[in-house]
Amino acid sequence: MDFDHPSRMGARISLKGEIRFYRVLKFWNCHADTSVVMNNEVSAATAIQTEEVTAREREILTVMEVARFLRVPKSTVYKLARVGELPASKIGKHWRFLRRDIHEWMHGRSRQS
C-alpha cells in the first residue's frame, strides 16, 4: 500500500494488544471554508430569485388575469380601469396592467382601511 499519498494515509491504533488500521478521510489536509461555499450558493440563489421577482413585477396582465388575482368579476376590473381607480393602460381596445402596479394599488388600499 502506498502511504505517501494523503488519501491513502491511515492511522494505527492499539487497543488491548490489537493493532487496527483505520483509513483517514480523503480530505484530511484540505481546509474548505464551508461558510464561504454556503454564502456563495446563497448569494447565487438570491440573485436568481431577485431576477425572477423583478421579471415577475414587470409582467403585463390582462383583464382576466387581474380579475382572477383580485377575485372580482371582469366587469369590476373594466369599471375600475375606466374611471382611473385601477392603474392600467389601454392599448387599442384592450386594457393591460402591470403586476407591480396592481400589488402597490392593493397595498395602498389596505393601508387606507
MDAnalysis code that builds the backbone (N, CA, C; Angstrom):
import MDAnalysis as mda
import numpy as np

u = mda.Universe.empty(339, n_residues=113, atom_resindex=np.repeat(np.arange(113), 3), trajectory=True)
u.add_TopologyAttr("name", ["N", "CA", "C"] * 113)
u.add_TopologyAttr("resid", np.arange(1, 114))
u.add_TopologyAttr("resname", ["MET", "ASP", "PHE", "ASP", "HIS", "PRO", "SER", "ARG", "MET", "GLY", "ALA", "ARG", "ILE", "SER", "LEU", "LYS", "GLY", "GLU", "ILE", "ARG", "PHE", "TYR", "ARG", "VAL", "LEU", "LYS", "PHE", "TRP", "ASN", "CYS", "HIS", "ALA", "ASP", "THR", "SER", "VAL", "VAL", "MET", "ASN", "ASN", "GLU", "VAL", "SER", "ALA", "ALA", "THR", "ALA", "ILE", "GLN", "THR", "GLU", "GLU", "VAL", "THR", "ALA", "ARG", "GLU", "ARG", "GLU", "ILE", "LEU", "THR", "VAL", "MET", "GLU", "VAL", "ALA", "ARG", "PHE", "LEU", "ARG", "VAL", "PRO", "LYS", "SER", "THR", "VAL", "TYR", "LYS", "LEU", "ALA", "ARG", "VAL", "GLY", "GLU", "LEU", "PRO", "ALA", "SER", "LYS", "ILE", "GLY", "LYS", "HIS", "TRP", "ARG", "PHE", "LEU", "ARG", "ARG", "ASP", "ILE", "HIS", "GLU", "TRP", "MET", "HIS", "GLY", "ARG", "SER", "ARG", "GLN", "SER"])
u.atoms.positions = np.array([
    [0.854, -1.187, 0.000],
    [0.000, 0.000, 0.000],
    [0.891, 1.238, 0.000],
    [0.540, 2.250, -0.784],
    [1.311, 3.485, -0.898],
    [0.885, 4.446, 0.204],
    [1.775, 4.713, 1.181],
    [1.434, 5.574, 2.317],
    [1.856, 7.012, 2.110],
    [2.461, 7.331, 0.968],
    [2.902, 8.712, 0.734],
    [1.762, 9.603, 0.269],
    [0.774, 9.018, -0.329],
    [-0.357, 9.792, -0.839],
    [-1.327, 10.073, 0.312],
    [-1.753, 11.371, 0.507],
    [-2.622, 11.718, 1.644],
    [-3.927, 10.934, 1.683],
    [-4.474, 10.574, 0.522],
    [-5.747, 9.863, 0.536],
    [-5.580, 8.416, 0.985],
    [-4.339, 7.916, 1.006],
    [-4.105, 6.531, 1.412],
    [-3.471, 6.440, 2.799],
    [-3.270, 7.579, 3.433],
    [-2.669, 7.570, 4.764],
    [-3.660, 6.976, 5.748],
    [-3.178, 6.303, 6.749],
    [-4.046, 5.702, 7.732],
    [-3.494, 5.944, 9.125],
    [-4.220, 5.466, 10.092],
    [-3.780, 5.611, 11.476],
    [-3.781, 4.228, 12.104],
    [-2.733, 3.926, 12.842],
    [-2.656, 2.657, 13.557],
    [-3.005, 2.919, 15.008],
    [-3.970, 2.178, 15.491],
    [-4.406, 2.363, 16.865],
    [-4.288, 1.015, 17.570],
    [-3.687, 1.040, 18.749],
    [-3.507, -0.185, 19.510],
    [-4.495, -0.205, 20.667],
    [-5.349, -1.231, 20.706],
    [-6.307, -1.408, 21.780],
    [-6.121, -2.806, 22.362],
    [-5.709, -2.890, 23.623],
    [-5.534, -4.173, 24.319],
    [-4.694, -5.143, 23.498],
    [-3.600, -4.664, 22.989],
    [-2.692, -5.533, 22.260],
    [-3.057, -5.730, 20.797],
    [-4.254, -5.305, 20.386],
    [-4.642, -5.433, 18.978],
    [-4.170, -4.214, 18.223],
    [-3.724, -4.411, 17.042],
    [-3.368, -3.276, 16.194],
    [-4.385, -3.230, 15.067],
    [-5.051, -2.108, 14.979],
    [-6.049, -1.923, 13.923],
    [-5.611, -0.774, 13.028],
    [-5.919, -0.904, 11.768],
    [-5.565, 0.125, 10.797],
    [-6.847, 0.824, 10.363],
    [-6.921, 2.125, 10.566],
    [-8.086, 2.910, 10.184],
    [-7.708, 3.869, 9.072],
    [-8.551, 3.940, 8.086],
    [-8.301, 4.832, 6.959],
    [-8.716, 6.247, 7.349],
    [-7.850, 7.204, 7.084],
    [-8.131, 8.603, 7.364],
    [-8.906, 9.152, 6.180],
    [-9.810, 10.067, 6.470],
    [-10.620, 10.648, 5.406],
    [-9.754, 11.214, 4.302],
    [-10.269, 11.131, 3.100],
    [-9.545, 11.572, 1.916],
    [-9.132, 13.037, 1.993],
    [-9.961, 13.877, 2.564],
    [-9.724, 15.318, 2.554],
    [-9.156, 15.815, 3.875],
    [-8.412, 15.030, 4.556],
    [-7.897, 15.411, 5.865],
    [-6.998, 16.627, 5.807],
    [-6.339, 16.867, 4.682],
    [-5.430, 18.009, 4.550],
    [-6.121, 19.261, 4.028],
    [-7.283, 19.101, 3.429],
    [-7.986, 20.236, 2.827],
    [-8.749, 20.995, 3.899],
    [-8.627, 22.287, 3.858],
    [-9.358, 23.134, 4.795],
    [-10.367, 23.945, 3.996],
    [-11.497, 23.354, 3.729],
    [-12.545, 24.035, 2.969],
    [-13.321, 24.928, 3.922],
    [-13.455, 26.177, 3.540],
    [-14.241, 27.104, 4.343],
    [-15.690, 26.962, 3.898],
    [-16.443, 26.161, 4.630],
    [-17.821, 25.889, 4.225],
    [-18.684, 27.134, 4.265],
    [-18.350, 28.094, 5.127],
    [-19.166, 29.307, 5.183],
    [-19.060, 30.088, 3.883],
    [-17.869, 30.108, 3.284],
    [-17.695, 30.813, 2.009],
    [-18.483, 30.097, 0.920],
    [-18.385, 28.768, 0.893],
    [-19.099, 27.988, -0.110],
    [-20.601, 28.181, 0.049],
    [-21.087, 28.070, 1.277],
    [-22.519, 28.223, 1.536],
    [-22.979, 29.635, 1.175],
    [-22.196, 30.655, 1.558],
    [-22.582, 32.036, 1.257],
    [-22.629, 32.275, -0.242],
    [-21.690, 31.687, -0.984],
    [-21.702, 31.850, -2.434],
    [-22.941, 31.210, -3.038],
    [-23.310, 30.033, -2.531],
    [-24.506, 29.368, -3.040],
    [-25.760, 30.163, -2.695],
    [-25.819, 30.700, -1.488],
    [-26.974, 31.505, -1.080],
    [-27.039, 32.776, -1.918],
    [-25.889, 33.403, -2.149],
    [-25.850, 34.620, -2.964],
    [-26.340, 34.342, -4.379],
    [-25.896, 33.234, -4.951],
    [-26.315, 32.891, -6.312],
    [-27.820, 32.632, -6.355],
    [-28.328, 31.904, -5.370],
    [-29.766, 31.607, -5.329],
    [-30.572, 32.884, -5.134],
    [-30.081, 33.778, -4.289],
    [-30.767, 35.045, -4.043],
    [-30.784, 35.904, -5.300],
    [-29.670, 35.918, -6.027],
    [-29.601, 36.702, -7.266],
    [-30.614, 36.187, -8.285],
    [-30.730, 34.871, -8.392],
    [-31.690, 34.281, -9.331],
    [-33.110, 34.632, -8.906],
    [-33.386, 34.525, -7.605],
    [-34.724, 34.861, -7.115],
    [-35.041, 36.324, -7.349],
    [-34.058, 37.202, -7.146],
    [-34.263, 38.635, -7.359],
    [-34.595, 38.920, -8.817],
    [-33.871, 38.256, -9.730],
    [-34.154, 38.439, -11.155],
    [-35.560, 37.951, -11.496],
    [-35.960, 36.812, -10.909],
    [-37.301, 36.284, -11.164],
    [-38.371, 37.226, -10.633],
    [-38.136, 37.788, -9.451],
    [-39.103, 38.718, -8.861],
    [-39.206, 39.969, -9.714],
    [-38.058, 40.503, -10.163],
    [-38.051, 41.702, -10.998],
    [-38.798, 41.442, -12.303],
    [-38.541, 40.307, -12.917],
    [-39.229, 39.967, -14.170],
    [-40.727, 39.806, -13.917],
    [-41.071, 39.206, -12.787],
    [-42.490, 38.996, -12.463],
    [-43.188, 40.322, -12.189],
    [-42.493, 41.266, -11.536],
    [-43.093, 42.578, -11.265],
    [-43.390, 43.329, -12.553],
    [-42.586, 43.125, -13.565],
    [-42.770, 43.819, -14.843],
    [-43.761, 43.101, -15.752],
    [-44.297, 42.004, -15.264],
    [-45.222, 41.207, -16.054],
    [-46.485, 42.009, -16.365],
    [-46.941, 41.884, -17.596],
    [-48.154, 42.570, -18.036],
    [-49.314, 41.599, -17.927],
    [-50.387, 42.059, -17.286],
    [-51.554, 41.212, -17.053],
    [-52.736, 41.666, -17.894],
    [-53.598, 40.727, -18.208],
    [-54.843, 41.027, -18.923],
    [-55.954, 41.268, -17.897],
    [-57.119, 41.686, -18.404],
    [-58.278, 41.904, -17.537],
    [-58.640, 40.615, -16.803],
    [-58.636, 39.503, -17.511],
    [-58.995, 38.216, -16.903],
    [-58.006, 37.845, -15.789],
    [-56.718, 38.060, -16.015],
    [-55.709, 37.735, -15.003],
    [-55.849, 38.624, -13.763],
    [-56.138, 39.908, -13.985],
    [-56.336, 40.826, -12.856],
    [-57.604, 40.436, -12.096],
    [-58.661, 40.112, -12.805],
    [-59.907, 39.706, -12.158],
    [-59.682, 38.450, -11.321],
    [-58.941, 37.505, -11.860],
    [-58.645, 36.277, -11.129],
    [-57.794, 36.584, -9.900],
    [-56.791, 37.460, -10.073],
    [-55.906, 37.835, -8.967],
    [-56.674, 38.545, -7.854],
    [-57.530, 39.490, -8.243],
    [-58.307, 40.251, -7.249],
    [-59.559, 39.518, -6.783],
    [-59.891, 38.434, -7.485],
    [-61.100, 37.649, -7.177],
    [-62.367, 38.497, -7.257],
    [-62.463, 39.184, -8.390],
    [-63.641, 40.005, -8.683],
    [-64.059, 39.702, -10.124],
    [-65.274, 40.077, -10.493],
    [-65.703, 39.887, -11.891],
    [-64.912, 40.784, -12.848],
    [-64.838, 40.363, -14.110],
    [-64.156, 41.174, -15.126],
    [-64.784, 42.551, -15.240],
    [-66.100, 42.632, -15.091],
    [-66.792, 43.918, -15.223],
    [-66.285, 44.922, -14.185],
    [-65.948, 44.450, -12.997],
    [-65.405, 45.336, -11.949],
    [-64.034, 45.859, -12.356],
    [-63.219, 45.002, -12.939],
    [-61.879, 45.422, -13.392],
    [-62.022, 46.472, -14.484],
    [-62.909, 46.226, -15.460],
    [-63.138, 47.207, -16.530],
    [-63.583, 48.549, -15.949],
    [-64.522, 48.512, -15.028],
    [-65.063, 49.744, -14.437],
    [-63.969, 50.508, -13.686],
    [-63.195, 49.812, -12.843],
    [-62.133, 50.475, -12.073],
    [-61.052, 51.050, -12.987],
    [-60.744, 50.345, -14.061],
    [-59.750, 50.848, -15.014],
    [-60.296, 52.068, -15.761],
    [-61.551, 52.007, -16.181],
    [-62.171, 53.098, -16.940],
    [-62.230, 54.390, -16.128],
    [-62.573, 54.309, -14.831],
    [-62.684, 55.526, -14.016],
    [-61.326, 55.970, -13.466],
    [-60.269, 55.184, -13.737],
    [-58.920, 55.588, -13.336],
    [-58.539, 55.194, -11.922],
    [-59.356, 54.386, -11.278],
    [-59.027, 53.972, -9.907],
    [-57.972, 52.859, -9.901],
    [-58.043, 51.986, -10.881],
    [-57.101, 50.881, -11.002],
    [-56.033, 51.285, -12.022],
    [-54.736, 51.212, -11.669],
    [-53.684, 51.619, -12.615],
    [-53.664, 50.685, -13.826],
    [-53.902, 51.268, -15.002],
    [-53.996, 50.470, -16.225],
    [-53.623, 51.309, -17.432],
    [-53.352, 50.612, -18.517],
    [-53.105, 51.268, -19.809],
    [-54.014, 50.617, -20.834],
    [-54.535, 51.446, -21.722],
    [-55.386, 50.910, -22.775],
    [-54.576, 50.878, -24.063],
    [-54.516, 49.703, -24.655],
    [-53.799, 49.529, -25.918],
    [-54.855, 49.107, -26.939],
    [-55.231, 50.061, -27.786],
    [-56.338, 49.800, -28.708],
    [-57.618, 49.615, -27.907],
    [-58.234, 48.457, -28.048],
    [-59.454, 48.167, -27.297],
    [-59.159, 47.387, -26.016],
    [-57.895, 47.066, -25.751],
    [-57.534, 46.162, -24.669],
    [-56.881, 46.877, -23.488],
    [-57.297, 46.511, -22.303],
    [-56.687, 47.038, -21.084],
    [-55.540, 46.122, -20.672],
    [-54.434, 46.732, -20.223],
    [-53.296, 45.975, -19.729],
    [-52.841, 46.579, -18.406],
    [-52.306, 45.717, -17.538],
    [-51.949, 46.103, -16.173],
    [-50.565, 45.555, -15.836],
    [-49.782, 46.331, -15.100],
    [-48.501, 45.831, -14.600],
    [-48.739, 45.184, -13.239],
    [-48.203, 43.994, -13.068],
    [-48.378, 43.267, -11.810],
    [-47.932, 44.118, -10.619],
    [-46.798, 44.807, -10.751],
    [-46.265, 45.642, -9.663],
    [-47.271, 46.732, -9.288],
    [-47.891, 47.359, -10.298],
    [-48.866, 48.420, -10.028],
    [-50.096, 47.880, -9.297],
    [-50.530, 46.689, -9.680],
    [-51.701, 46.089, -9.023],
    [-51.377, 45.770, -7.565],
    [-50.170, 45.237, -7.330],
    [-49.751, 44.952, -5.952],
    [-49.701, 46.233, -5.116],
    [-49.096, 47.275, -5.668],
    [-48.997, 48.555, -4.942],
    [-50.390, 49.130, -4.679],
    [-51.266, 49.030, -5.657],
    [-52.631, 49.530, -5.500],
    [-53.335, 48.789, -4.369],
    [-53.181, 47.463, -4.331],
    [-53.815, 46.667, -3.265],
    [-53.236, 47.030, -1.899],
    [-51.908, 47.169, -1.813],
    [-51.289, 47.522, -0.525],
    [-51.708, 48.908, -0.081],
    [-51.830, 49.816, -1.030],
    [-52.280, 51.184, -0.697],
    [-53.703, 51.183, -0.162],
    [-54.566, 50.361, -0.742],
    [-55.953, 50.282, -0.284],
    [-56.025, 49.661, 1.118],
    [-55.170, 48.674, 1.374],
    [-55.226, 48.013, 2.693],
    [-54.703, 48.946, 3.778],
    [-53.783, 49.846, 3.445],
    [-53.267, 50.809, 4.435],
    [-54.302, 51.887, 4.750],
    [-55.129, 52.239, 3.736],
    [-56.139, 53.283, 3.922],
    [-57.246, 52.823, 4.828],
    [-57.521, 51.530, 4.861],
    [-58.633, 50.977, 5.653],
    [-58.395, 51.090, 7.142],
])
